[in-house]
């Protein structure tokens, strides 16, 4: 099952629509096509340069540009969220959490950060905290059904890691209802089979689910 969660292409580019798949590690929500959320011109320029580097897999250079963007425009939730993702990719989980916490202080309804933060918590064996965070996120007013599907799937993994198998399956089914893209549905179906098999045999091996939003 680990292969399902770590080797299937999962980066989702949420601009005006779902974009290309570019990474084989995580489900990420990348809402970077809303320039009005960044008002400082230098911050905006550095932000988009950082996003470009992320899409090319160059996280070190992305980090440089996003750090500059954050200096140009401190306390911008979109910049902090993207920087948190890059810190995570570079293995700086404490710094990643710091960015996510700051973003949520700026906007406690910013679902992209809830999603990314939940991913990090699932990956670092903090599934109970991830469950609480993602449960809160699902209750937010989110108009994008694809994003809801990704949230439900990550929350399903949190429940599975906590050996709450019925809840995990129910949420996984809901994820498919919200987001019907073929590769996503295939991943979720494989997850459901894995949960059913292991829970039936009372073998629960914690899984790492990941989703993020820039």
N, C-alpha and C positions, 0 to 999 in steps of 0.2 A: 504493500500500500504506500510505502514511502515514495516509491517511484511515481505513483499517481500524483503525489503532492509536490514533488520536487523536480520531476523531469518532464512534466507536461507544460506547454507554453501557457503562461498565465498573465502576462502584463496586459491590462486593458487600458487603452487610451481613451478617456472620456473627454472629448471636446464637444463638438456639436453632435457627434455620433461616435460609435465604437470605432477605434482606429486599428492600425496594424498590430500584430503580435510580435514582440521583440525580445522576450526574455523567457528563460525556461526555469524560473524559480518560484515566482509569486504571482498571486492575483493582486494587481495594483490598480487603483483608480487614479487617473491622472487628469485632473481638471485644470488645464493650464491655458485655456483659450478664453479667459475672461480678463482682459487687460485692465478693466476698470477697477479691479481689486488691488492693483498696484499703481499708485499715483505718481511716485517718484520716477522720473525718466531713466536715471542711472540704475535704479533698482530693477526696473522693468527689463532693461537691456541685459543686465547681469542674470536676471532670473531666466530669461529665454535662452541665453547662452548655456546656463546650467542645465535646463531641460534638454537642450540639444545634446549635451554631453551624456546625460542620463540615457537618452534613446540610443546613443552609440556605445553605451556600456563603459564609458570612461568616468567612473565615479570620483576619482581623485580630482580631476579637472572640474567636474560638476560641483564638487564641494567648494572649490576655490571661488567659483562664480556665485554660488548661493550664499556663501559667507559674506561676500561683498554686497550682495543684494540685501542681506539682512542688516548690514551696517548702513546701507543707503536708506533703508526704510525699516527701522526696528518695529517689532510687534505686528508685522503683517502675517496674518494666519496662513496665507498661501505659501509665502516664502518659508516660514517656519516649518510647515508641513513637508514641503519638498526637502528642506535641509534635514529634517528628521529622518526621512527615507534614505537619504544618502549616508547619513551617519550610521544607520542600520546596515546598509550594504557594506560599509567599511568596517563593521564589527564594533562600532562605538555605541553600544546599546544605551549606556547611561546618558550620553549626549543626545541620542535619539529621543529618549524618554523626556529629557529636558525640553527639547523642541516641541514635542507633542503636547506636553503640559502647558507650555506657553501659548501654543496655538489655541488650545481649548479655553484658556483664560481670556483670550481675545474674543473668541466666539464659542460659547458652550454648545452651540447647535451645528458645529462644522463637522458633518458626518464623515468627510474624507479622513480627518484626523482620528476619529473614533475607530474607523476601519483599520488604518495603519497601526495605530497603537495596539489594537486587539491582535493584529498579526504578530507584532513583536512579543506580546505577552504569551501568546500560544507557543511561539518558538522558544521561549525561555522558561517553560514549565510553570507558567503563572496562569493556568487556564481558568481558575476560579475568578480571578480579577478580569481576565479577558471576557468571560461570560457576562459579568456584570456590566462591563463597558459596552460590549456589543449589543446586549439586551437594551440598554439605554439608547443606543444609536438607532436600533430598529424602530423605536417609538417616535423618532423624529419625523418631521414632515418632509419626506424625500420623494421627489417627483419622478426620479429615474428608476424604472423597474430593474434595469440591469444592475445598478448599484445595490438595490435591495436584495437581489439574488446573491450577489457576492457577499453581502453582509450576512445573510442567512446561512450561507455555506460555511463561512468562518465561525459563526456561532455554533453551527452543528458540530464542527471539529472541537470547539471548546467543550461542548457537552460530552462528546465521545471521550475526550481525554479525562473527563471526570467520571467516566463509566456510566453516564446517563444515556443509554443506548436508544431508548424509545424517543427521547427528545431530539437526539442527534438525527435519527432517521426522519422524523417529522419535519425538522427544519431543512434537511437536505431536499426533501420532496418539495417544500415551499420554495426553495432556491430555484429549482427547475421551473416552477410555475412562473416565477418572476423573470427569469432570464433563460430563454430557450435556445441560445446559440449552441450549435451542435457540439463543439469541442468542450464547452462548459458542461453541458448535459452528460456527455460521456464521462467526464471526470467525476461528476456527482454520482452517477450510476455506479461507477467502480467503488466509490467511497461507501455507498449504501451497501453494496455486496460485502465489502470488507467488514463493515460494522455488524451486519447480520451474522456473518460467519464467526467473527471473533467473540461477539457477545453471546452467541448461542453456545460457544465452547468456553465462555467465561475467560477469554484471553483478550485483554485490552492492552494494546501497546500504544503509548502516546504518539500522536501524530502532530506534525508541524503544518499548520495552515497559515498561509500568508496572503495578505491583501494590502494594498497600499494606495494612497492617494496623494498626489503632489499638488 
